[in-house]
Amino acid sequence: MTQMSEPNDELDDGMDEDLDEGEVPAEVRSRLALALDVDDIVAARRLAFDLEPFFGTVKVGLELFCATGTDTVSGFAGAGFDVFCDLKLHDIPTTVEKAARVVGSLGARWLTVHTQGGGDMLRAAVAGAAAGAEGVGLQPPGILGVTVLTSDATADRSELERRTTLAVESGCAGIVCAATDLEATAPWADRLVRVVPGTRLPGADAHDQARVTTPIEAIEGGADLLVVGRAVTAAEEPILAAVELVGHMLG
């Protein structure tokens, strides 16, 4: 699987480059995750492979996972994608550990778990994912603690900071937070990968996201991985939308 770049430094260098005959700099591609928020594996595969030159990671969320099952995760992983399994697990620790064990055996790169579930649950997710991966000889997925959903316009900073601290103390590899929360989570940037959904190009529809910013603003704010969905997948010409996205990131 491809590996994510170290935060910020390489991408900052890549920003000075121009697209060369349609090629996307690896520093940019490694920072982009394509949200496959559809309920059809054929449509999902078409989007993933058509947009592969732009996105190193594909996100399999609840809609696609419920419609197509675990084979979707293992299939994309086997095809060379980093798979962001966005299931937002939130249950008793035993149940979360067992579910994470399954995901760990599929070759996923990332798995999301709600930090609201508490430290015992987060630690159970970390342990389960590691055990599942070890059983099949794979690297374990990084557990990403979901802090505050981007649709929540009333988030409290102290709660965000508490949940971020909990993610670190529980062994999570990273967090999911809004771009507007990057400043508040900066003290943990050296210990957590920060994944940001909900970015939009200037002037684009925010849809149901309450706290959005542009991709370049998110990267400059310290985001390590951007999750991009409808801004590209719902476009009339997804490939052209992806070209516009990369052009925006390259300045």
CORFENNOR-V374186 format. One record per residue. N is the residue number from 1. SS is DSSP state (~ for helix, > for strand, _ for the rest). NEAR is the number of other ideal C-beta (glycine too) atoms within 10 Angstrom. Layout:
# CORFENNOR-V374186
N/SS/NEAR + N/SS/NEAR
This chain:
# CORFENNOR-V374186
1/_/16 + 2/_/13 + 3/_/10 + 4/_/20 + 5/_/19 + 6/_/10 + 7/_/18 + 8/_/17 + 9/~/10 + 10/~/16 + 11/~/22 + 12/~/11 + 13/~/11 + 14/~/19 + 15/_/16 + 16/_/9 + 17/_/14 + 18/_/8 + 19/_/13 + 20/>/8 + 21/_/4 + 22/_/10 + 23/>/11 + 24/_/24 + 25/_/21 + 26/~/14 + 27/~/20 + 28/~/25 + 29/~/19 + 30/_/22 + 31/_/27 + 32/>/22 + 33/>/27 + 34/>/26 + 35/>/24 + 36/_/31 + 37/_/18 + 38/_/18 + 39/_/13 + 40/_/14 + 41/~/16 + 42/~/9 + 43/~/13 + 44/~/24 + 45/~/17 + 46/~/14 + 47/~/22 + 48/~/21 + 49/~/13 + 50/~/13 + 51/_/21 + 52/_/16 + 53/_/15 + 54/_/21 + 55/_/29 + 56/_/25 + 57/>/25 + 58/>/28 + 59/>/27 + 60/>/28 + 61/>/19 + 62/~/11 + 63/~/16 + 64/~/23 + 65/~/18 + 66/~/10 + 67/~/13 + 68/~/20 + 69/_/11 + 70/~/15 + 71/~/11 + 72/~/22 + 73/~/28 + 74/~/16 + 75/~/19 + 76/~/27 + 77/~/21 + 78/~/13 + 79/_/13 + 80/_/10 + 81/_/25 + 82/>/23 + 83/>/29 + 84/>/28 + 85/>/30 + 86/>/26 + 87/>/20 + 88/>/17 + 89/>/23 + 90/_/17 + 91/_/16 + 92/_/11 + 93/~/18 + 94/~/12 + 95/~/14 + 96/~/26 + 97/~/22 + 98/~/14 + 99/~/20 + 100/~/30 + 101/~/20 + 102/~/15 + 103/~/28 + 104/~/28 + 105/_/22 + 106/_/24 + 107/_/22 + 108/_/30 + 109/_/25 + 110/>/25 + 111/>/29 + 112/>/27 + 113/>/29 + 114/>/21 + 115/~/27 + 116/~/17 + 117/~/22 + 118/_/15 + 119/~/14 + 120/~/14 + 121/~/23 + 122/~/26 + 123/~/18 + 124/~/27 + 125/~/33 + 126/~/23 + 127/~/19 + 128/~/27 + 129/~/29 + 130/~/18 + 131/~/16 + 132/~/24 + 133/~/21 + 134/~/14 + 135/~/11 + 136/_/11 + 137/_/7 + 138/_/16 + 139/_/13 + 140/_/22 + 141/_/30 + 142/>/20 + 143/>/29 + 144/>/28 + 145/>/27 + 146/>/23 + 147/_/27 + 148/_/23 + 149/_/19 + 150/_/25 + 151/_/13 + 152/_/12 + 153/_/10 + 154/_/6 + 155/_/20 + 156/_/10 + 157/~/11 + 158/~/9 + 159/~/13 + 160/~/19 + 161/~/16 + 162/~/13 + 163/~/22 + 164/~/25 + 165/~/14 + 166/~/19 + 167/~/28 + 168/~/15 + 169/~/11 + 170/_/21 + 171/_/15 + 172/_/24 + 173/_/20 + 174/>/22 + 175/>/28 + 176/>/29 + 177/_/30 + 178/_/28 + 179/~/27 + 180/~/19 + 181/~/23 + 182/~/21 + 183/~/11 + 184/~/17 + 185/~/22 + 186/~/12 + 187/~/13 + 188/~/16 + 189/_/15 + 190/_/7 + 191/_/13 + 192/_/22 + 193/>/18 + 194/>/25 + 195/>/27 + 196/>/30 + 197/_/25 + 198/_/26 + 199/_/26 + 200/_/18 + 201/_/17 + 202/_/10 + 203/_/6 + 204/_/15 + 205/_/11 + 206/_/11 + 207/_/13 + 208/_/9 + 209/_/20 + 210/_/15 + 211/_/18 + 212/_/21 + 213/_/20 + 214/_/17 + 215/~/24 + 216/~/19 + 217/~/16 + 218/~/25 + 219/~/24 + 220/~/16 + 221/_/18 + 222/_/16 + 223/_/28 + 224/_/22 + 225/>/27 + 226/>/23 + 227/>/22 + 228/>/25 + 229/_/21 + 230/~/16 + 231/~/22 + 232/~/24 + 233/~/19 + 234/_/12 + 235/_/15 + 236/_/6 + 237/_/10 + 238/~/18 + 239/~/14 + 240/~/11 + 241/~/21 + 242/~/23 + 243/~/17 + 244/~/16 + 245/~/25 + 246/~/21 + 247/~/12 + 248/~/14 + 249/~/23 + 250/~/18 + 251/_/9
